[in-house]
Amino acid sequence: MEGGNDGHLAHLYERGDLTFAEIRDIFKKLFTGKLGITEKLDGMNLNITYKDGEVKASRNNATLKSPMSIKELNTKFEGRGDIQKAFVNTMKDLQKALDTIDIKELYKYFANGQKFMSIEIIHPGTRNVIHYNNRCMIVFHGINVFDDKFKRVG
């Protein structure tokens, strides 16, 4: 079981429900350049939102309902070395960036804590399998929309 709200990213070979025709279609699109693909990154997943004027984070269903502030995230990962640094510094960077965006735009994208952006944090001190040299990256996966019971609906 992998961490974060997004869970495990399934590999093609793990999709036992695919028919032969669907697999053939995937390969046909792949070899004709009609399938958009991106590199699977090996980082740490975090879901962020903008609520009540600050960037907040979620790592699991409990924190979807009550996302963590930068201070709370720092406390949660206190003593975890580079993991703590990676999460907290990412949140600080995102706070600076989001503070430059008009509040109406932020509400459109995050609905004051109803929508979360899924991100992957790459930090040299927390590498898992793939080595990214000494680059730090924040990779944006997209926006997740949750209903009032915090079940993902979009």
Secondary structure, 3 states (H helix, E strand, C coil): CCCCCCCCCCCHHHCCCCCHHHHHHHHHHHHCCCCCCCCCCCCEEEEEEEECCEEEEECCHHHHHCCECHHHHHHHCCCCCHHHHHHHHHHHHHHHHHCCCCHHHHHHHHCCCCEEEEEEEECHHHCCCCCCCCCCEEEEEEEEEECCCCCECC
